[in-house]
Structures are given as C-alpha cells and as structure tokens.
Amino acid sequence: MKQIAVVLLNWNGLNLLKQFLPIVEKFSAQAAIYIADNASTDSSKEYVQQHFKSVQWIQLADNFGYAKGYNLALEQINEEYICLLNTDIEVSENWLQPVLSLFQSDASIGIIQPKILDFKNKNYFEYAGAAGGFIDKYGFPFCRGRIFDTLEENKNQYQTKPIFWASGACFFIRNRVFKQLNGFDAAFFAHQEEIDLCWRAFNQNIKTYYCNESTVYHIGGATLKKSNPKKTFLNFRNSLCMLYKNVPKDKRFSIIFKRLCLDGLAGIKFFISLKPLHTFAIIKAHFAYYGMLSKLKNKAEQNPKTNYFYTDNIVTAYFLKGKKKFNEL
C-alpha cells in the first residue's frame, strides 16, 4: 500500500477530469489516486475507467456534497496520509514530497495546505486558500495573500508556518486525525466545513500548517461560481454554525449577535450593489441557522480555546482602515 491517497470528489466533472487528471497522475507516482463520485450523470466513470487503469473509483449513492461525500469515501481509504483535491486544480511536479516531509518532521502536525495560486493568473494567489487561512473574532475567514477580494502577487513572501485553517481545495490530513475528529460536519454540505474541521483540530492541539515548497494552481468556482447566491447562503449559514460549535460558551451570545449585525450590513451592501438575491440568501441563511440550533447544541465543543482569532475584526480592518494585505494587519 502506498503512503498517501489523493482523493478527488467528482460530480459531473468530466471536462475537469479530462483537463487535470492526466497531470495529477503524471506528478503523483508515490500516491494511490481515487475518484469519489457523488452520483454523476455524465460519462465521468466511463472516461476514467477507459483512460486511467490505476485510478480507483468509489461510487457514492447520491450527491452528498463535499462534507458527507468525503466522509463516506474516506471510510474506504486506508493510506496513512490523505489529500482531498478539487477536480479544478492543476498540480505541479514534486508537489507531494514537501508535504510528506513536513508531516514526518512533526507528529503533532495533522493538516497541511500547499501554496494555492491562480490557474488563470499564475503569479497571484488564488482566493480559496492562498498561503493559508485565519479567522477573526467573528468567524470571517481570510488568508495570507488574500483578504476578501484583494489578491496579492506571489513573491515568496509567505514561508512554511502554522496557520489556523487549510483550504478544502487541496487539503492534506493524516488519516487517523480525520477519523479522530469524526470527519467533516455533514450538515454543512459544502463550504467552510474545512475551517470547522481545522478549528476542532485546534481545540485538540492538532497543528495545521502551510507548506510553501508545494504549489498547486486552482481555477476556483468550477462547481459554484463565487457570485452564486447558493454559495452565499452556504457560507453565511455554515459560518454561524461553526461559531456556535467552537467559540467558548460564555462568549457565544455576544460574538454571534455581533456577527449577525455584520451579516446585516453585508446584506445591505449586496442590495445597494443591485444583488438582491444575495441579500435574500443571507436572510435565508440566518433562518436556516436558527432551525439548526437544537442539533448544534449537541455538537458544541466542551472546552474550546479562546485564542482562535488572528485579528479582532477583519471587516473593520479592510473596509474602514484600508488594510488590504495580510502583513498590514
């Protein structure tokens, strides 16, 4: 058995598989490659089985989304290390070895993210992960190399170091750690489940790292465009759920109340920008969150850490103070 499994979650992604799977196979000789399929209705399976004899196919019964899809798929995988790889990523030569070396250098490192650059503009970081993620006090995520919609040019300015969350676009994790944390929260379906998982790892003293020596290139938005109201709904709903589960109980009400107010401002901004569907998506997300509260109570961390945030309020820093780059925070 090989040391690492590279697992691509597919849903009607035939064109992406044609474009990127040959490169994954070419540069991943030390890995076992799996396709976990969320009940695709295109000819993805026929294509993979015809052209990639060494790639193993895991068939799922329905479209379970990112979270539950990977949970079910990883039940069938036994390699020591796992890479969850989006189908819209181009890997580079020698992308795996630096990550494996970093894992082997420190047994307390449970999760790793490589450098994620923009496939369409390869000198710049990509939105979904960049050089590793952090959150503010109210759960708003940002990255080294990307704050809101401001992307930095890659000048090798961000070196290998601990981060708070790793991007689900290319997410390395020890198999035992994934099982120890009981995988992703399936109720999230998609978006921010990787931040929730990293937060739970943080509460258990499991380290998440960024690996500067490994590089991949991400198209981004191949499944749901960034401007899609469904994505807005999932991000806002899941962020509130994540806060409820992971912030200290005595601070939960005040933090979530302020977050709800900030969400209201975001909804007004969308409305003024003539994007009313996104405003309604935020309102819908809030009501969906209220409907999930009874189940969230059973998922709340018992002894969460208080030092989870990098900065108090990234919204104020970015929009009012004009701090557009990570090193300005």
Residue, then its C-alpha position, 0 to 999 in steps of 0.5 A: m500500500k502506498q503512503i498517501a491517497v489523493v482523493l478527488l470528489n467528482w460530480n459531473g466533472l468530466n471536462l475537469l477530469k479530462q483537463f487535470l487528471p492526466i497531470v495529477e497522475k503524471f506528478s503523483a507516482q508515490a500516491a494511490i489516486y481515487i475518484a469519489d463520485n457523488a452520483s454523476t450523470d455524465s460519462s465521468k466513470e466511463y472516461v476514467q475507467q477507459h483512460f486511467k487503469s490505476v485510478q480507483w473509483i468509489q461510487l457514492a449513492d447520491n450527491f452528498g456534497y463535499a462534507k458527507g461525500y468525503n466522509l463516506a469515501l474516506e471510510q474506504i481509504n486506508e493510506e496513512y496520509i490523505c489529500l482531498l483535491n478539487t477536480d479544478i486544480e492543476v498540480s505541479e511536479n514534486w508537489l507531494q514530497p514537501v508535504l510528506s516531509l513536513f508531516q514526518s518532521d512533526a507528529s503533532i502536525g495533522i493538516i497541511q495546505p500547499k501554496i494555492l495560486d491562480f490557474k488563470n493568473k499564475n503569479y497571484f494567489e488564488y482566493a480559496g486558500a492562498a498561503g493559508g487561512f485565519i479567522d477573526k473574532y467573528g468567524f470571517p475567514f481570510c488568508r495570507g495573500r488574500i483578504f476578501d477580494t484583494l489578491e496579492e502577487n506571489k513573491n515568496q513572501y509567505q514561508t512554511k508556518p502554522i496557520f489556523w485553517a487549510s483550504g478544502a481545495c487541496f487539503f492534506i490530513r493524516n488519516r487517523v486525525f480525520k477519523q479522530l475528529n469524526g470527519f467533516d460536519a455533514a450538515f454543512f454540505a459544502h463550504q467552510e466545513e474545512i475551517d470547522l474541521c481545522w478549528r476542532a483540530f485546534n481545540q485538540n492541539i492538532k497543528t495545521y500548517y502551510c507548506n510553501e515548497s508545494t504549489v498547486y494552481h486552482i481555477g476556483g468556482a468550477t462547481l459554484k461560481k463565487s457570485n452564486p447566491k447558493k454559495t452565499f447562503l452556504n457560507f453565511r449559514n455554515s459560518l454561524c454554525m461553526l461559531y456556535k460549535n467552537v467559540p467558548k460558551d460564555k462568549r457565544f451570545s455576544i460574538i454571534f449577535k455581533r456577527l449577525c449585525l455584520d451579516g446585516l450590513a453585508g446584506i445591505k451592501f449586496f442590495i445597494s450593489l443591485k444583488p438582491l438575491h444575495t441579500f435574500a440568501i443571507i436572510k435565508a441563511h440566518f433562518a436556516y441557522y436558527g432551525m439548526l440550533s437544537k442539533l448544534k447544541n449537541k455538537a458544541e465543543q466542551n472546552p474550546k480555546t479562546n485564542y482562535f482569532y488572528t485579528d479582532n475584526i477583519v471587516t473593520a480592518y479592510f473596509l474602514k482602515g484600508k488594510k488590504k494585505f495580510n502583513e498590514l494587519 
